[in-house]
Amino acid sequence: MIGNSFKIREFFDRADSLSSNDPTVKHALGKWSYKIANIGWAERTVASALFASPPTATFEDALPYFLACEELVVGKVRYQSIASSNYLMLGQTYEGLKNTEKAKEYYNKCIALPLEGAGVKVQEVNQKLAKERIAAIGSSWW
């Protein structure tokens, strides 16, 4: 993943410049930032040896993209599947930011979405994952 991440980011940035109101692009940029923020120390160390410097991103970097996506998809059945994935990623991002209340809020939004549109299977998986994360937050000792 790390080897191609700079090129992937270039493509996403180009897509965003061409279609700044496309929720799938905003979601992709958020997911890219989230995935890079989640790279562990060991993987980052190996990547530093292979590449001049691995990409960097934080959960704070991911958040505005996911929030922009949310604004573009709210109430649009056409984007129900992306809304579901985006709510799940917002929950995960807020967990990464240690804001469990906001994480639960977005996990609950994911769960509350009616199963509609072409991506029902994706929505079902996202709802299952959101329920698991809420349970994990509830049972966490930290």
Secondary structure, DSSP 8 states (H G I E B T S, - for coil): -HHHHHHHHHHHHHHHHH-TT-HHHHHHHHHHHHHHHT--HHHHHHHHHHSSS-----HHHHHHHHHHHHHHHTT-GGGHHHHHHHHHHHHHHHHHTT-HHHHHHHHHHHHHS---STTHHHHHHHHHHHHHHHHHHHH---
